Amino acid sequence: MGSFSAWALRQAGHTGPITVIEKDPTYQWSSTALSAASIRTQFGTPTNIAMSLYAAQMFRDIKQAFGDDADIGFREKGYLILGGPDDVDARVAAAAMQRSHGAEIEVLGPDDLRSRFPGVSVEGVGVGTFGARHEGWFDAWSLLSTVRRAARQREVDYVEASVNAFETRDARITGVVLSNDAKLPCDFCVLAAGAWSGRLAAGLGIALPVVPKKRTVFSFKTPFKLANFPMLFDPSGIWVRPEGEGYIGGIQPLPEHDVDADGDFEPHHALLEESFWPLLATRIPAMEELRVHRAWAGHYEVNTLDHNGVVGAHDELTNLIFATGFSGHGVMHAPAVGRGVAELITTGGYRAIDMRPLGWERIRTATPLFETIVY
Ligand SMILES: Cc1cc2nc3c(=O)[nH]c(=O)nc-3n(C[C@H](O)[C@H](O)[C@H](O)COP(=O)(O)OP(=O)(O)OC[C@H]3O[C@@H](n4cnc5c(N)ncnc54)[C@H](O)[C@@H]3O)c2cc1C
């Protein structure tokens, strides 16, 4: 979010100094580096669909945006989201809404699913929605490296430090105080600290409802092969997709175990045998035979109000711009958010995509923008 905002500001013609302050330039605990790096257009909110379409276009044309060296391994292989028999009407309506906003979503019944995705059981399945275009996965590390390199080439400064505090005067942020005691003055301050954003905003007395929640990813091999295997979401809560020669997948912990992560990056290994593996083997019986060779955990930056991003200016500190809270869909939306932030700063409003529904106003008034399709 931070790097895309900086790069997009240059693209928008901003010539003044831009600094990205990053406490850990290895990014080893950043959500971006630890994510499943997938992109979908199957959302319940038109703004989210528009942001995904924007990113899919950029990912396809990555060399056009960033030069011939750029390669993020975009695999446009679709999301297959399965639903039970009771979900059919809602899913058919959601797909129609998504199509009306430019997504290319097919609705598949059990027979279509059986023939298109042999090996995937349709037991208890009433419907599947599938987006063969604009959906799939990519390499998030390459995306981050690509935009960061492009930003640096355009004289964006990267400073290794932690933002510890803010200086304010007359309802504006006038500067940030860094861990090395340096003070950096600013005209605008973009808060893009991912899962740490809520805590950072608290230092300004702002109640930004963004908290870190741990999500574990299992990387495994199995003899099961299917050339067109998509990113699959099962009604049981598991997700799985191909990665290299094998697969990655996961499941959210039960709500009562889903405490704020607070620096905890230890994978939740028990989820494998308690839920992920049995549920996976139920949906894809041939995956009962699997060998996990790695597991890792990262933090979702969960907006507890409505699981949607917070983008735009604060109502009182008007030069504080939020770009955070995407709750598990922020890598795919970073290109659009970066552009939106740049438009706000350079023109005072949105041009490409109207992101006002994601604005601070709904946080201030506790009016959720409900996203019906949350993972
Ligand atoms: C397991 C998992 C799977 C996911 N799968 C997907 C997916 O398939 N698709 C998708 O789009 N999204 C996915 N996400 C969500 C996605 O990773 C995030 O929404 C996105 O990476 C957020 O980007 P960000 O720039 O806001 O945060 P980050 O990438 O976390 O970057 C924030 C940066 O701020 C720095 N920082 C924090 N505090 C300070 C401070 N005080 N001073 C200086 N620097 C600071 C941090 O070091 C960090 O590098 C997933 C997340 C996880 C954990």
The ligand as a MOL file (V3000), in Angstrom:
LIG
                    3D

  0  0  0     0  0            999 V3000
M  V30 BEGIN CTAB
M  V30 COUNTS 53 58 0 0 0
M  V30 BEGIN ATOM
M  V30 1 C -1.9840 -15.6820 5.1880 0
M  V30 2 C -2.4680 -14.4950 4.4140 0
M  V30 3 C -3.0460 -14.6700 3.1720 0
M  V30 4 C -3.4640 -13.5660 2.4320 0
M  V30 5 N -3.9340 -13.7610 1.1680 0
M  V30 6 C -4.2300 -12.7070 0.3930 0
M  V30 7 C -4.6090 -12.8800 -0.9620 0
M  V30 8 O -4.6760 -14.0040 -1.4570 0
M  V30 9 N -4.8670 -11.7800 -1.7060 0
M  V30 10 C -4.7890 -10.5130 -1.1970 0
M  V30 11 O -5.0330 -9.5500 -1.9130 0
M  V30 12 N -4.4520 -10.3110 0.0970 0
M  V30 13 C -4.1610 -11.3740 0.8970 0
M  V30 14 N -3.8150 -11.1870 2.2030 0
M  V30 15 C -3.9180 -9.8350 2.7760 0
M  V30 16 C -2.7720 -8.9870 2.3420 0
M  V30 17 O -1.5710 -9.6390 2.6340 0
M  V30 18 C -2.8350 -7.6220 3.0240 0
M  V30 19 O -4.1280 -7.0860 2.8880 0
M  V30 20 C -1.8300 -6.6540 2.3860 0
M  V30 21 O -0.5770 -7.2670 2.2980 0
M  V30 22 C -1.7420 -5.3780 3.1890 0
M  V30 23 O -0.7050 -4.5830 2.6400 0
M  V30 24 P -0.1230 -3.4070 3.5180 0
M  V30 25 O 0.8740 -2.7080 2.6980 0
M  V30 26 O -1.2680 -2.6480 4.0930 0
M  V30 27 O 0.5470 -4.1510 4.7830 0
M  V30 28 P 1.9860 -4.8370 4.9360 0
M  V30 29 O 2.3670 -5.6100 3.7400 0
M  V30 30 O 1.9710 -5.5480 6.2530 0
M  V30 31 O 2.9400 -3.5910 5.0150 0
M  V30 32 C 2.9050 -2.7230 6.1290 0
M  V30 33 C 4.3290 -2.3400 6.4180 0
M  V30 34 O 4.3160 -1.3360 7.4220 0
M  V30 35 C 5.4720 -1.5070 8.2070 0
M  V30 36 N 5.2150 -0.8250 9.4770 0
M  V30 37 C 4.2770 -1.1310 10.4040 0
M  V30 38 N 4.3190 -0.2740 11.4150 0
M  V30 39 C 5.2950 0.6180 11.1450 0
M  V30 40 C 5.8180 1.7540 11.8200 0
M  V30 41 N 5.3100 2.1810 12.9940 0
M  V30 42 N 6.8450 2.4250 11.2610 0
M  V30 43 C 7.3740 2.0370 10.0610 0
M  V30 44 N 6.9240 0.9560 9.3760 0
M  V30 45 C 5.8840 0.2600 9.9120 0
M  V30 46 C 5.6060 -3.0000 8.3500 0
M  V30 47 O 6.9400 -3.3830 8.6730 0
M  V30 48 C 5.1610 -3.4970 6.9740 0
M  V30 49 O 6.2450 -3.7630 6.1030 0
M  V30 50 C -3.3580 -12.2570 2.9660 0
M  V30 51 C -2.7850 -12.0750 4.2220 0
M  V30 52 C -2.3290 -13.1680 4.9380 0
M  V30 53 C -1.7000 -12.9430 6.2820 0
M  V30 END ATOM
M  V30 BEGIN BOND
M  V30 1 1 1 2
M  V30 2 1 2 3
M  V30 3 2 2 52
M  V30 4 2 3 4
M  V30 5 1 4 5
M  V30 6 1 4 50
M  V30 7 2 5 6
M  V30 8 1 6 7
M  V30 9 1 6 13
M  V30 10 2 7 8
M  V30 11 1 7 9
M  V30 12 1 9 10
M  V30 13 2 10 11
M  V30 14 1 10 12
M  V30 15 2 12 13
M  V30 16 1 13 14
M  V30 17 1 14 15
M  V30 18 1 14 50
M  V30 19 1 15 16
M  V30 20 1 16 17
M  V30 21 1 16 18
M  V30 22 1 18 19
M  V30 23 1 18 20
M  V30 24 1 20 21
M  V30 25 1 20 22
M  V30 26 1 22 23
M  V30 27 1 23 24
M  V30 28 2 24 25
M  V30 29 1 24 26
M  V30 30 1 24 27
M  V30 31 1 27 28
M  V30 32 2 28 29
M  V30 33 1 28 30
M  V30 34 1 28 31
M  V30 35 1 31 32
M  V30 36 1 32 33
M  V30 37 1 33 34
M  V30 38 1 33 48
M  V30 39 1 34 35
M  V30 40 1 35 36
M  V30 41 1 35 46
M  V30 42 1 36 37
M  V30 43 1 36 45
M  V30 44 2 37 38
M  V30 45 1 38 39
M  V30 46 1 39 40
M  V30 47 2 39 45
M  V30 48 1 40 41
M  V30 49 2 40 42
M  V30 50 1 42 43
M  V30 51 2 43 44
M  V30 52 1 44 45
M  V30 53 1 46 47
M  V30 54 1 46 48
M  V30 55 1 48 49
M  V30 56 2 50 51
M  V30 57 1 51 52
M  V30 58 1 52 53
M  V30 END BOND
M  V30 END CTAB
M  END
